[in-house]
């Protein structure tokens, strides 16, 4: 039995999240169904990051066990079977004890906001037509750096042992006609990035003072932040693993992922 790491990307608009659910389409169920058609046996997948309904990913991962070497041509077959809004970027052989979720050392999310109505951004950004202070947005983002209890920014009924996350980067930038919030952390709580965005936008509008935003973090009252930012603006951009856990075939000499086992 060999263990493999599968890289996937998807538009989450039509799906009820990443992880398999009863009676609802998910990214995992679509990929498992395609594998079962090809191999005529069930292949159980374990995901690295559980994105919510409507959230997109430019990079996410599954690991799975397979009895023999994984045939290269299967990636083409998988992409032919999968819906147009899901694709497999590559499959890589990893150690038998590799875990897609627990061995990840950091994840990066981007959230996109646009302020002028644009029909082409409907499913990939948050339409927020209000004046915003970039200075106040940046001031709020700077308060996130470090290890904090983020239970205020976690949805209720989240089954975790603790709410402490370590954020190593958080900041706002402009990408053409969109505002982009980028954040990198060792872990994220359920609904956390969207809650951070919605609450910081209040700072940017002057509705919430920076000190009040900081008080939300330090008070750590469960689910006390604003959770109104929609899923469509959120993208999981990267999931990072210690290089020594990945085979050399995972990256070329320039560090670019190229996608074959």
N, C-alpha and C positions, 0 to 999 in steps of 0.2 A: 504494500500500500504506500503510495506517494502522496505528499501534500502539495497543493498548488495555490497560488495567489492569483486571483482574477481581477483585472482592472476594468471598471465600468464607468460610463458617463451617461447622463440622461437628463431629459427635461421632465420634471416631476408633475407637470400640470394635470395630467390625467390619472395620477396614481395616489393611492391612500398611504403614501409613505414608502420607505425603503424595505422595512422588515415585513415578512409574510404575515397576512391576516386572514381570518375566515371571511369568505364572501365579499372580498374587496380586492381589486387589482393593485399589486405592489411591484416594485422593481424586482425583489427577490422571487416572487411567484412567477413572473414572466421569464426570468433567466432559468429557474429550475424547470419550468415547463419545456423550454427549448432544449435544455440538456437531456431531459427524459425522452424527448422525441428522437434525438440523435442517437443516444446510447441504449434506449429501451430499458433503462433501469433508473431508479431515482438517484439523484445526486444532491446531497444536502449541503447547503451553503451557509456559511457564518459570516455576517457582515462586519465591517470595520466601524461604520458610523450610521446611526439610525436617523436619517433625515425624515422630517415630517411630511405630511401630505402637501403636495404642491411645491416642495423645495427641489431645487435642481442640483446637479453635481457635474463638475467638469472632471472630477476624479473621485472615485470611491472604490472600495475593494471588498471582495469575498475571499475566504479561503475554503477549500474543500479537499477531500481525500478521494483518490482514484486508484484503482487496482493496478493500472499499467501506466506507461508513459502516455502523456496527453498528446494526441495527434495534432500537428500544426494546422492541418486543413480544417479542423473543427472550428477555429475562430471565424473563418469565412462562413462556414455553415451556420454558426450561431448568429452572426450578424444578418444572414439571409432570413433566418426564422424570426428574429426579434422585431418588435415594432420599430418604426422609424425613429421614435424618440428615445430609444435605448441602444447603446452600442458597447461592444467589448473591445477594449483597447489592446489587451494582451493577457497571456497566461504564463506564469513564471513558477518554476519549481522552487520550493522553499524547504526548510528543515521540518522534520516530522512534528516538532513541538511548536512550530510557528503559529501565532494567533493573530488574525487580522485586526481584532479590536484591542486586545490587551498589550500587544507589542508596539502599537502606534505611539510615538512620542509627542506628536503635535498634529494639529489640524488647523487649516486656514479656511475662513469663510469671508466672502464678500457680500455686502448688501448694497443694492443699487436703488437710488432714488432719483426721479426726474420731476422737474417742476413745471414744464410746459407740456401740455397734452400731446401725446404721440401714440397713435394706434399700434405702432410697431413695437412699443415697449410694454404693452398691456400684460403680457405673461412673463416678463423678465425684469420688472421693476415696480416700484411703489410710486404712484402719482401723488405728489405732495405739493400742491400749488400755493405755497406760502413763503414769504420772505424768511431767509435763514441767515444767521450769523455764523460764518465759518469759524471765526475765533471762538465763539462759545461752544460749538460742536467739538472743536479740537481740545478745548479746555476740559470738557466732560470726558472725552476719550482718554486723555492723559491720566485721569483718575483711575482708570481700569487696570493700569499696568501693575503687575505684582500678583501675589496670592491673596485672594479675598474669599469670604463667604458670599456666594452669589445667590442665596436662596430667594432673595427678593425678585430675582430675574429668572426664576425657574417656575414652570407651571405647577399647579397643585397636583397631588397624587403621583409625584415622581418617585420611583422606587430606586433611591440611591443611598449609600451609606453616609455620605457627607456632601456638602455643597461647595467645598473649597475648590476653586480652579485657579491655575496660574496662567495669567495672560502675559505674553512676552512682547506682543505688538498690538497696538490699537490706534487707528487714525482715520481721518477723513481726507479724501482727495477728490479732485474733479477729473472725470474721464469724458472728454468731449462735453456733451450736454447732460451728463449724469453726475450726481454726487455718489461717491463710493465709500462705504465704511468697510475697512479691512481689519480683521482680528485674527490673531494666532494664539492658541492656548494648548495646554496639555490635554484638556478635556472641556466639554461643553455640556451644560444641563439642557433639559427639554425646554424648548422655546426661548433659550437664553439670548441668542443673537438678536432675534426679532424684538425681544423685550428691551435689550440695550438700545437698539435703533430707535424704537418708538419713544423711549424715555429721553434719549439724547435729542431727538427732534423737538421735543418740548423745550429743552434748553436752548436750542438754536432759534426758536421762535420767541424766547423770552418768557414763556409761560412758567418754566421751572428754573429757579436760580441754580447756578453751579453748586453752591453749598447744600442745597436741598437734594441735588443728585448724589452728592457724596454721602449725605445722611442716609439715603436709601441703601447704599452699599454697607455702611457701618452699622445701621440698625438691624439689618438682616431679618426683616420681617417677611415671612414666606409669601411669595406671589404678590408683592405690593407694588411692583413696577407696572408700567403701561405695556400691554401685550397686543396693541392694535396694528402693528406693522404686519402686512400680509405676507404669506409664504412666497408669493411670486417673485419678490425681489431678492431672495436668498439663494446663494450658490455656495456649495462646498467646493472649494478650489483645489485643495491638496490634503493628502494624508501622508505623513512622513514617518518612516521607520529607520531604526539604526542601520547604517549601511552594512554592518557585518552580518546582519540577519538575512540579507538578500543575496541571491546568487549574482555573479558578475553579469549574467545575461540580462539582468533587470535594467541596466543602464549602459549606454555606450560610453566611450572615453570622454565625451563632453558632458556627461551626466544627463543626457536626454533619453527619455524612455521610448523604446521603439517597438515593444509589443509582441515578441514571440518567445515561447519557451524553448 
